[in-house]
Structure formats: structure tokens, C-alpha cells
Amino acid sequence: MREEALKIVYISEGNLPSKAANSIQVAKMSQAFAQKIDEFELVTLSDLWSFVRGNNFDLQQWYGLNHKFKITRLPLLLKSVYPFPQNYRNQRFARWATFYSALKFPDIVYTRSDKVVKIALKLGLKVLWEYHEPVNKGFFSQSAYSSNQFLGIVTISQQLAKEYIEGGLSAEKVMVEQDGVDLQRFLPYQSKEEARRKLVLPIDSPIIVYTGHLYDYKGIPTLYKVAQMMPHCQFILVGGWERDVEQARRFCKSNGLSNVQVIGHLPQSEVPTYLYASDIVVLPNSRKHHNSETTSPLKLFEYMAARRPIVASALSNISAVLQDRSNALLAEPDNATSFEEAIKRLLDDFQLNQALANQAFQDVQHHTWERRSERILKFATDRLCKAK
């Protein structure tokens, strides 16, 4: 079977639109899949009020999508406010979305929802599951996962893949693919000066930028300590749920961190300008989290695409993409002094600064959503042939 001839229905977890990183990944992968195959459809959640009035939320604009593709929003809610709140899940969505998808007779149901996987397999559909979480020993020993209907699993780290195989899944059904980036979002390129003029930021001050959620396990406490140690630098934090943004602003005010600016969540289209305005971008993920060694942060690839030098935590899955003194400087997780030293080194050594940024930009060409989708579709096609 040609990859282009595939018919795929991607069932979301019913939380689009959302500020959650997993919803961004679903939207970007859907766009990439849709450009590669003849028939593609993304199924997500909506409400009856919007459906009747014809004023559905613009997912294309929210996620900064450049290519239109088929999106079906099932009106299972009476009335809703968008974007969906943090950790939103609808108990009915998985069942109805899977039943709807079965009527489309797809070659493959692709999903990140474990509920959808179970229902789809019971309906006799062929399923490819993207999953980024650890599992208990023996989890995949169930007969459903050894059947031809279960094509396999796509995950983001070798450690998770090892766990899945030890958990009973056949190695040939496991694919490891790091996350990716939409390079079109970073065009046209902006010089540091141009970006700072747009954002009304000082031209000469050193600016360190972090984008993403403001959870402790993302290393935000470490970043606060670094800001205290480097009062001559401006630290800009972009992203976060409303509650976390307010908490961060209160913390900075009560601790006198006048050099930390908490911007809050922005549309995807506005984030690149902040990255372009930076001298250095930071990824201070903490080791103190059960997923610390297996995460694949979307911001990592966005940093690489922005052609700005990166200081990141030396965690195994980050180190699978970033190599110390090759395309980034790696610092000891949860160690503010280690981050401070790396930042100072990059501010003082322009030649190293540029060499790391340029190498990261070259390396990220392998990690676009388009190339990721091509590799996954090849895996899916091979698995389909073997399942016949």
C-alpha cells in the first residue's frame, strides 16, 4: 500500500482547542499527516450551540496552522467556552468519536487516547497509538495488543520504548520519534533588534527567554534563582495557565524579581518574536519529576528553529537531541549556579554563541512535523502490510 493512499482518522482526546502542549502536538501532526496522504480527518469535540450557530472556534488560527484540512467537531456538549480548561476530558467523547470513525472505514485510527484505543480494537479497527507515558510491568501482555488490529505504538524516548517492550509489547510494534517543530512559523527570520523593537524591549540589555508552562517540574524555581543571581539580565517567561501566571507574578513581586517579566499565554503565531528577541533561550527542566528523563519538550525544537543559543538541563531525553558544546550548553538540572555559568559563558563568547545556535538550526531540520509524519506513515504502512 502506498502511504499516500492511506485513509487515516486521527481521534484527539477531545480537548482541542487548549493551551496544553499535547493539543498543539495533535494539531501540528494532523496538519503534517493531511499533507502526506489522500484522505485524512481529525475528530475532536464541540458544542451544540456553536454547531447550530455556525460559529465554531477557529482551530487553524489558534494553533498557527498554515494548511487547511478536514476537522470534524462532534457537538456532544450543550454549550462551551473555549479554549478548554486545564486537564479537560469529556467522558463521552472517546466512545462517540470512535463510533463515528468506524463509519468512515479508515485504514488506521491514530490517537493519543488510551480509551479510544480500547474501543477501536473492540470494534475491529486497526489502531496506531501515540503514547508518551510510562507503563506498569505486563501492561502490554493483554491479547489485544498482540493482535493484528493493534499496529503499534509511537513514543518519544528510547527509555519508554524499552519499558513497553519489557511490558509485553513486541519490539517490531514500537517506534521512537521525538517531537517536532513547524519551521514555517519562524519565517521570516527576525533579527534580535527587529524583534525587540516590535516588543518594545531594550536593545542593549541581555535578555533570557523561557517559553512553556510554569510548573515547578519545568524548572521555574531554578530559573527564579538564576534571575536573582543575574540582576543585570532580563528574564522573560512566555506561557502558562492563568492561575500559574498569576502565581508567578505574585512570587516575582514579593521576592523583588524586577528583572523577571511574566507574559502569560500567547497565540502560537506570536511566540517566535519573543524567541528572536532573546540573547539566550533556556530549558531548565527539573530532575524531580517522574517523567523527567522521558519528556520531549516542544519548546526544545522551537528554540532550535529560532537560531538562538540554548542552555538546557542535562537530562537523557534532552541529551538525545542536544549535545553539550555541539548545539547547546547543558547544565546540571535544579542547579542554578550551573545555569548561571552556562548563560554567562554564552554572553561572553559570541563565537561559541553563534556556533551552537547555527548547529542547532541545522540539526532541527530532521525534527520537523513533516519529516516526523513521513517516518510514522512509513512505519504505519509497513505494519499494515504485516497485519494482513
C-alpha positions in Angstrom: 0.0 0.0 0.0 1.3 3.5 -0.9 1.5 5.8 2.1 -0.4 8.4 0.1 -3.3 6.0 -0.4 -3.9 5.6 3.3 -7.1 6.7 4.9 -6.5 7.9 8.5 -8.8 9.2 11.1 -7.0 11.0 14.0 -9.1 11.0 17.1 -8.0 13.7 19.6 -8.6 13.4 23.3 -11.4 15.9 23.0 -9.5 18.9 24.4 -8.9 21.0 21.3 -8.6 23.9 21.5 -6.5 24.1 24.6 -3.2 25.6 25.9 -2.0 22.1 26.6 1.2 21.1 24.8 -0.3 17.8 23.8 -3.1 19.5 21.9 -0.6 21.6 20.0 1.2 18.3 19.0 -2.1 16.8 17.8 -2.9 19.8 15.7 0.6 20.0 14.2 0.8 16.3 13.4 -2.7 16.4 11.9 -1.6 19.2 9.5 1.5 17.2 8.6 -0.4 14.0 8.0 -3.0 15.7 5.9 -0.3 17.0 3.5 1.1 13.5 3.0 -2.0 11.3 2.4 -5.1 11.4 0.3 -7.7 11.1 3.0 -7.2 12.5 6.5 -9.7 13.6 9.1 -9.2 15.0 12.7 -12.0 14.3 15.1 -12.4 16.4 18.2 -15.1 18.0 20.4 -17.5 20.8 20.1 -20.8 22.0 21.5 -24.3 22.1 20.1 -24.7 25.9 20.5 -21.7 26.6 18.3 -22.7 23.9 15.8 -26.2 25.4 15.3 -25.0 29.0 15.1 -22.0 28.1 12.8 -19.5 30.0 15.0 -17.0 27.2 15.7 -13.7 28.2 17.3 -11.0 28.8 14.7 -8.6 25.9 15.4 -6.4 26.9 12.4 -5.7 30.3 13.8 -5.3 29.2 17.4 -2.6 26.6 16.6 -1.0 28.7 13.8 -1.8 26.1 11.1 -0.8 27.0 7.5 -2.8 24.4 5.6 -6.4 23.6 5.9 -7.5 20.0 6.4 -10.7 18.2 7.4 -11.6 18.8 11.1 -14.8 17.2 12.4 -16.0 18.6 15.7 -18.6 16.4 17.4 -21.3 18.5 19.2 -21.5 16.5 22.4 -21.7 19.5 24.7 -24.7 21.8 25.0 -22.7 25.0 25.3 -19.0 25.5 26.0 -16.4 28.3 26.4 -13.1 27.9 24.5 -10.3 27.2 24.9 -10.9 24.2 27.2 -9.6 24.4 30.8 -6.5 22.6 32.1 -6.7 18.8 32.1 -10.2 18.8 30.5 -11.6 15.5 29.5 -15.1 14.6 28.3 -16.2 11.1 29.4 -18.5 10.5 26.4 -16.1 11.8 23.7 -13.9 8.7 23.2 -16.9 6.4 22.7 -18.8 8.6 20.2 -15.7 9.7 18.3 -14.6 6.1 17.8 -18.1 5.0 16.7 -18.2 8.0 14.3 -14.7 7.0 13.0 -15.8 3.4 12.4 -18.4 4.7 10.0 -15.7 6.2 7.9 -14.0 2.8 7.3 -10.4 4.1 7.9 -7.3 2.1 7.2 -6.0 3.4 10.5 -7.3 5.1 13.6 -4.5 7.2 15.1 -4.9 8.6 18.6 -3.2 9.6 21.9 -6.2 8.4 23.9 -6.0 5.0 25.7 -9.8 4.9 25.8 -10.1 5.3 22.1 -7.5 2.5 21.6 -9.6 0.1 23.7 -12.9 0.9 22.0 -11.4 0.9 18.5 -9.8 -2.5 19.0 -13.2 -3.9 20.2 -14.8 -2.5 17.0 -12.2 -4.3 14.9 -10.4 -1.1 13.7 -6.7 -1.0 13.1 -5.1 1.3 15.6 -1.8 3.2 15.8 -1.3 4.7 19.3 0.9 7.6 20.2 1.8 7.4 23.9 4.3 9.3 26.0 3.8 7.8 29.5 5.4 5.0 31.5 3.5 1.7 31.9 3.4 -1.0 34.6 5.1 -4.3 34.0 3.0 -6.6 32.0 0.7 -3.8 30.7 1.0 -4.9 27.1 0.7 -8.6 27.8 -3.1 -8.3 27.0 -4.1 -10.2 23.9 -5.5 -7.1 22.2 -2.0 -5.6 21.9 -0.6 -8.7 20.2 -3.5 -8.8 17.7 -3.1 -7.7 14.1 -5.6 -4.9 14.8 -3.1 -3.2 17.1 -0.5 -1.9 14.6 1.8 -0.5 17.2 2.8 2.4 19.4 4.7 5.7 18.6 6.6 7.1 21.6 9.2 9.8 22.2 12.1 8.2 24.0 14.2 5.0 23.9 13.6 4.6 27.7 9.8 4.5 27.2 10.2 2.1 24.3 12.3 -0.2 26.5 9.5 -0.1 29.1 6.9 -1.0 26.6 8.8 -4.0 25.3 9.5 -5.2 28.9 5.8 -4.7 29.5 5.0 -7.3 26.9 4.8 -5.4 23.6 6.6 -6.8 20.5 9.6 -4.8 19.6 8.5 -4.6 16.0 5.4 -2.7 17.1 7.4 0.1 18.8 8.6 3.3 17.1 10.6 6.1 18.7 10.1 9.5 17.3 11.0 12.7 19.1 8.5 15.7 18.8 9.0 18.3 16.1 8.6 21.9 15.0 6.7 23.9 12.3 9.5 25.8 10.6 7.1 28.0 8.7 6.1 29.6 12.0 9.6 31.0 12.1 9.5 32.8 8.8 10.5 35.4 8.0 13.6 35.4 10.2 13.8 38.3 12.6 17.0 39.9 13.9 17.3 40.4 17.6 17.0 44.2 17.2 13.9 43.9 14.9 12.1 41.6 17.4 12.9 43.9 20.3 11.6 46.9 18.6 8.3 45.1 17.9 8.0 44.1 21.6 9.3 47.4 22.9 12.2 45.7 24.7 15.6 47.3 25.5 18.1 46.8 22.6 21.2 46.5 24.7 20.2 44.6 27.8 20.9 40.8 27.9 17.6 39.0 27.6 17.0 35.4 28.5 13.7 33.8 27.3 11.7 30.8 28.5 8.6 29.6 26.8 6.1 27.0 28.1 4.2 26.1 31.2 5.2 27.4 34.6 5.1 24.2 36.6 7.8 23.6 39.1 9.0 20.4 37.3 9.7 22.6 34.3 12.4 24.2 36.4 10.8 27.5 37.0 12.1 27.7 40.7 15.7 27.2 39.3 15.0 30.0 36.8 14.0 32.3 39.6 17.2 31.6 41.4 19.2 32.3 38.3 17.4 35.6 37.8 18.3 36.6 41.4 22.0 35.8 40.7 22.0 37.8 37.4 20.1 41.1 38.1 21.7 42.7 35.1 19.8 40.3 32.8 16.2 40.5 31.8 14.3 37.2 32.1 11.1 36.8 30.1 8.7 33.9 30.7 6.1 33.3 28.0 3.2 30.8 28.5 1.3 29.2 31.3 -2.3 28.7 32.6 -3.9 31.8 34.1 -3.6 30.5 37.7 0.1 29.7 37.2 0.8 33.1 35.6 -0.8 35.0 38.5 1.2 32.9 41.0 4.4 33.6 39.1 3.7 37.3 39.1 3.0 37.3 42.8 6.2 35.4 43.5 8.3 37.8 41.5 6.8 40.8 43.1 7.1 39.5 46.7 10.7 38.4 46.1 11.8 41.6 44.3 12.5 39.9 41.0 12.0 43.1 39.0 14.1 41.6 36.2 11.6 38.8 35.5 8.7 39.6 33.2 5.9 37.1 33.1 4.0 37.5 29.8 1.5 34.6 30.1 0.0 32.6 27.3 0.2 33.9 23.7 -1.2 32.6 20.4 1.3 30.3 18.7 1.9 32.9 16.0 3.3 35.4 18.5 5.8 33.2 20.3 8.6 33.3 17.7 9.1 37.0 18.1 10.0 36.6 21.8 12.5 33.9 20.9 14.0 36.1 18.2 14.3 38.9 20.8 16.4 36.8 23.1 20.2 36.5 23.6 19.7 33.0 25.1 16.8 30.6 25.5 16.6 28.3 28.5 15.1 24.9 29.1 15.6 24.3 32.9 13.6 21.1 33.3 13.8 19.6 36.8 15.0 16.1 37.5 12.4 15.9 40.3 9.5 14.6 38.2 8.6 11.0 37.2 8.7 11.9 33.5 11.9 14.0 33.7 14.0 11.5 31.7 11.4 10.8 29.1 9.9 14.1 28.1 10.3 15.6 24.7 9.5 19.3 25.1 8.0 21.1 22.1 9.9 24.3 23.1 13.2 22.5 22.6 12.7 22.3 18.9 11.2 25.8 18.7 14.4 27.1 20.4 16.5 25.3 17.8 14.4 26.7 15.0 14.8 30.3 16.3 18.6 30.1 15.9 19.3 31.3 19.4 21.8 29.6 21.7 20.3 27.2 24.2 21.1 26.3 27.8 19.2 23.2 28.8 19.1 20.6 31.6 21.3 17.6 31.1 18.5 15.0 31.1 18.7 11.9 29.0 15.9 12.6 26.5 17.0 16.2 26.1 20.6 15.0 25.5 19.3 12.7 22.8 18.7 15.9 20.8 21.1 18.5 22.3 24.8 17.7 22.8 26.9 19.8 25.1 29.1 22.2 23.3 27.9 21.0 20.0 24.4 22.5 19.6 23.8 23.8 23.1 25.3 24.1 26.6 23.9 21.6 29.1 23.6 22.4 32.7 23.0 20.3 35.8 19.2 20.1 36.5 18.0 22.0 39.5 21.4 23.7 39.9 21.0 27.5 39.5 24.8 28.0 39.6 25.3 25.6 36.7 22.8 27.5 34.6 24.3 30.9 35.6 27.7 29.8 34.5 26.5 28.5 31.1 24.5 31.7 30.5 27.5 33.8 31.3 29.7 31.8 29.1 27.4 32.3 26.1 27.0 36.0 26.8 30.8 36.4 26.9 31.7 34.2 24.0 30.0 35.4 20.8 31.8 32.9 18.6 30.6 29.9 20.7 27.2 31.6 21.0 26.7 31.7 17.2 28.3 28.3 16.5 25.9 26.5 18.9 22.8 28.3 17.5 23.7 27.6 13.9 24.4 23.9 14.6 21.1 23.6 16.4 19.3 25.1 13.5 20.9 22.6 11.1 20.0 19.7 13.4 16.4 20.7 13.8 15.8 20.2 10.1 15.5 16.5 10.9 12.8 17.3 13.5 10.1 19.0 11.5 6.5 17.7 11.9 6.6 17.0 8.1 9.6 14.7 8.4 8.2 13.1 11.6 4.9 12.3 9.8 6.7 10.8 6.9 8.6 8.4 9.1 5.5 7.5 11.1 3.5 6.9 7.9 6.3 4.6 6.6 6.1 2.7 9.9 2.3 2.5 9.7 2.3 1.3 6.1 4.9 -1.5 7.0 2.8 -2.5 9.9 -0.4 -2.6 7.8 1.3 -4.9 5.3 2.4 -7.3 8.0 -1.1 -7.2 9.6 -2.8 -8.6 6.5 
